[in-house]
Each structure stands twice: as structure tokens, then as C-alpha cells.
């Protein structure tokens, strides 16, 4: 019987106006599917006119300008509907969802759904169990003593995955999908007996421990930056009454 890293996977990625999941917006998104290892990936892409200015710093990363998005991007509400339904369809069929740094992209999508659809990602999933594979969490746990950064580009170099056109949502999603397969093969002796549901649960525990470790490091170095232990989706922030 094939292992999960040989079978069907779907990968999701976004490009955004910034790194604040509560206030920044999605400007592009991609959902990439692959029926099995070695099969041709199929990408669905969305371009969004976020309705707010795109900071120069964000444009410098992904290359999407205000003018381009206003001319070619679609309004957020129908896009977020399509994205959420696309993810929900794969989740309902039990296809694992690959998301690099899942709490960022999935939380940002959830907040966009709340903003533009008066809904949430959980509602679109309709109770179907979300099974996420996060290459950042997996690599950090399975090869925890390796020094150096662990960006998607770094992981691609580490696992021999080609990344062409970094910071394009479809390119990044495809690369993350291939990294997850490569992680599965490299650490097969530790992963092949785990179902995706079991691995999802373990990643939540691993991420929480990783966040606590990073928080302690920040404290020792005098930084006030906070690390949220929630994975793969951060809970909604309740506004003060």
C-alpha cells in the first residue's frame, strides 16, 4: 500500500500585502494538486484586487503592484469563496493539504472569509477533518539540530527540490508539495507508519514546542516578539467590549 507521501496531495499558498494575519490582505493565491508522486501538478491561480494599497515592501517581494492588481485582479469576495470551496473539496475527499507555515496562510484566508463573506474557514470545511502537512514544522522536528534558516528556498536546497519563480503562489505551492514528498522519503522510517491524521495531530504538538522554544530565545535576547503556538489555524482574536 502506498505511503501518504506517494499519493495524492494538494498544496496552498498566498502572496499578501504584509505579514499581519489580522489586517493584511491576500493579493494572489494558488491551489496545486498532484494525483501521485511524479504526476503533472495542476495549478489553479487567483489574482486579487485587495481594495487597499499594496506596500512597496510587499511589491518588492512578489512583484504585484497596485496598478497591476487594479487592472487584472478580481474583487476579494468571490475569490475567497472559490478558494475556500476549492480547499474544502480536497479536504472532503481526504486529500492532505500541504501549506508552508500553515498558521500564516490558513489564518489569513480565514480572516479574509470573515471580512468578505461573513463566514470562516471552518464553516466552509463543514466539519470535515483538516489534515495539513507543513514542511516547515516537519523539517524542524525531524532534523532539529541542523543549523541555518528554514525558508522555502532553504528547504528546497536541502531536499533537492527545484524552485523557479519564488514568491509566485503557484510556484511556491508546487515547491512546498515536492519538499513534503522529499521529507517523507528521507524520514520514511519515522513517518511511513503514521496516517496523515496522526501526523496532523503530532505537528500541532511539535509546532507548539517549537514556538515555546523560539519564544524563550526571544526573551533571552531582549525581544518582545511573540510566538503563537496555535497550528494550523490561529483562533479568532476577540475584540474588547
C-alpha angles and dihedrals in degrees: 000000000000119000119242091256090060096050138068118320135174123203129201130196139164140197115214149183091255146323102282106104092195097055112013124091139227115249098175137007138182137195114199122190131191123184094208141341110300095017120126110270116235116212130200112194133195129192116199135201095212095197091233131082116275110229117238090239091059092046089052088060103043102017096232112136131196091248093052094047094046090052101040107017125096126227112274100239099068092037093054089048091054094044093049093047090048093053092043091053093057093043091052089054091050095248111154113242117224113208123166108222089359098193089065102049098034094045092047090051090049091052091048089052090051091047099046106020103031086233140092140236091252091057092053091050088055096209096310110142112257112224111190130183111200113190092200093056094041095049094044092053099040096044099025098152097055110113125224138054124314105209117143090262090052092049091049090054091046095051099035096249120150115233113191118178100012115206092033104118095226093045092049093047091050092049092048090052092052092046090055091052090048091049089051092052095045094049098031093132089062099036112032095081092053121089117224089251091055091046091050090055093047093050090057088056093044093049092050091052091046091051092050090051093049091046090054090049091052090050092051090052096048097251121144093203113129128218118211111217094201116115141217093355128020116228119253113272110242113222118228115261 
